[in-house]
Amino acid sequence: MTVLFINGSPRQHGNTAALGERFLHDIPHDTLNLGDYHLNFVQDFRDTDHPQMDATDDYEQLMKTFAAADEIILGTPVYWYAMTGQLKVFMDRWFDSYTNDFDFSHKRVYLLVVGADQPQTKALGITQAVQHSCEWLQMHFEGTATVTADGPDDVRNMADFPSSFWQLGSRLRTRVI
Ligand SMILES: Cc1cc2nc3c(=O)[nH]c(=O)nc-3n(C[C@H](O)[C@H](O)[C@H](O)COP(=O)(O)O)c2cc1C
């Protein structure tokens, strides 16, 4: 079982990164910081002769790592009550892979969300977007752990986590340990 953490925050050592590391502290995993990669906005080529792909950026490289993983942990801070642009652009590009018969099925997706302003209630749209996208792509959505934090070391110094964090962690551990 290969475990992949995808950090959608531009802060490489911020709260989302720390949440991912604490969530996966005893589980071997790879990490992709989306901010390290060049990703173009998705194009919609459906009404043209152009193939639904864009080989001018790092998307295919990212998807090689994605393809090798069974357990995918998506992490994002809340930006304007939604996921970051980094994660949204990456997920938008899944349309290229979907169009080209990439096999998403059998992958399991776990969502980590960090926000400052009542993210448990105000950032529910992130879970909805990821859950419905997983359903469309036949991936298994395993759930969300949402944490309230703002300063860059808040999660690193957090003494305890909400129950959703432990429940989601247990789900992952039944798969990989
Ligand atoms: C551009 C921007 C927009 C933000 N919008 C929200 C928001 O709408 N709701 C919220 O709860 N927090 C918001 N925040 C706060 C971040 O979610 C919070 O600081 C988070 O802990 C950052 O995680 P990171 O360290 O992984 O980047 C925003 C932060 C930034 C920089």
The ligand as an SDF file (V2000), in Angstrom:
LIG
                    3D

 31 33  0  0  0  0  0  0  0  0999 V2000
   -5.4580   34.0400    1.2230 C   0  0  0  0  0  0  0  0  0  0  0  0
   -5.9670   33.4460    2.5070 C   0  0  0  0  0  0  0  0  0  0  0  0
   -7.3240   33.2430    2.6530 C   0  0  0  0  0  0  0  0  0  0  0  0
   -7.8250   32.6640    3.8080 C   0  0  0  0  0  0  0  0  0  0  0  0
   -9.1760   32.4540    3.9190 N   0  0  0  0  0  0  0  0  0  0  0  0
   -9.6540   31.8160    5.0050 C   0  0  0  0  0  0  0  0  0  0  0  0
  -11.0440   31.5110    5.0970 C   0  0  0  0  0  0  0  0  0  0  0  0
  -11.8500   31.8390    4.2280 O   0  0  0  0  0  0  0  0  0  0  0  0
  -11.4820   30.8400    6.1780 N   0  0  0  0  0  0  0  0  0  0  0  0
  -10.6320   30.4350    7.1800 C   0  0  0  0  0  0  0  0  0  0  0  0
  -11.0900   29.7770    8.1140 O   0  0  0  0  0  0  0  0  0  0  0  0
   -9.3050   30.7200    7.1220 N   0  0  0  0  0  0  0  0  0  0  0  0
   -8.7940   31.4000    6.0610 C   0  0  0  0  0  0  0  0  0  0  0  0
   -7.4490   31.6670    5.9690 N   0  0  0  0  0  0  0  0  0  0  0  0
   -6.5560   31.2260    7.0630 C   0  0  0  0  0  0  0  0  0  0  0  0
   -5.8470   29.9090    6.7550 C   0  0  0  0  0  0  0  0  0  0  0  0
   -6.7940   28.8990    6.4110 O   0  0  0  0  0  0  0  0  0  0  0  0
   -5.0820   29.4650    7.9880 C   0  0  0  0  0  0  0  0  0  0  0  0
   -4.1060   30.4290    8.3120 O   0  0  0  0  0  0  0  0  0  0  0  0
   -4.4130   28.1240    7.8210 C   0  0  0  0  0  0  0  0  0  0  0  0
   -3.9900   27.6520    9.0680 O   0  0  0  0  0  0  0  0  0  0  0  0
   -3.2190   28.2060    6.8910 C   0  0  0  0  0  0  0  0  0  0  0  0
   -2.7110   26.9050    6.6930 O   0  0  0  0  0  0  0  0  0  0  0  0
   -1.2280   26.6740    6.1100 P   0  0  0  0  0  0  0  0  0  0  0  0
   -0.2770   27.0960    7.1810 O   0  0  0  0  0  0  0  0  0  0  0  0
   -1.1350   25.2220    5.8090 O   0  0  0  0  0  0  0  0  0  0  0  0
   -1.1230   27.4830    4.8730 O   0  0  0  0  0  0  0  0  0  0  0  0
   -6.9230   32.2700    4.8450 C   0  0  0  0  0  0  0  0  0  0  0  0
   -5.5590   32.4960    4.6840 C   0  0  0  0  0  0  0  0  0  0  0  0
   -5.0790   33.0890    3.5410 C   0  0  0  0  0  0  0  0  0  0  0  0
   -3.5830   33.3250    3.3900 C   0  0  0  0  0  0  0  0  0  0  0  0
  1  2  1  0
  2  3  1  0
  2 30  2  0
  3  4  2  0
  4  5  1  0
  4 28  1  0
  5  6  2  0
  6  7  1  0
  6 13  1  0
  7  8  2  0
  7  9  1  0
  9 10  1  0
 10 11  2  0
 10 12  1  0
 12 13  2  0
 13 14  1  0
 14 15  1  0
 14 28  1  0
 15 16  1  0
 16 17  1  0
 16 18  1  0
 18 19  1  0
 18 20  1  0
 20 21  1  0
 20 22  1  0
 22 23  1  0
 23 24  1  0
 24 25  2  0
 24 26  1  0
 24 27  1  0
 28 29  2  0
 29 30  1  0
 30 31  1  0
M  END
$$$$
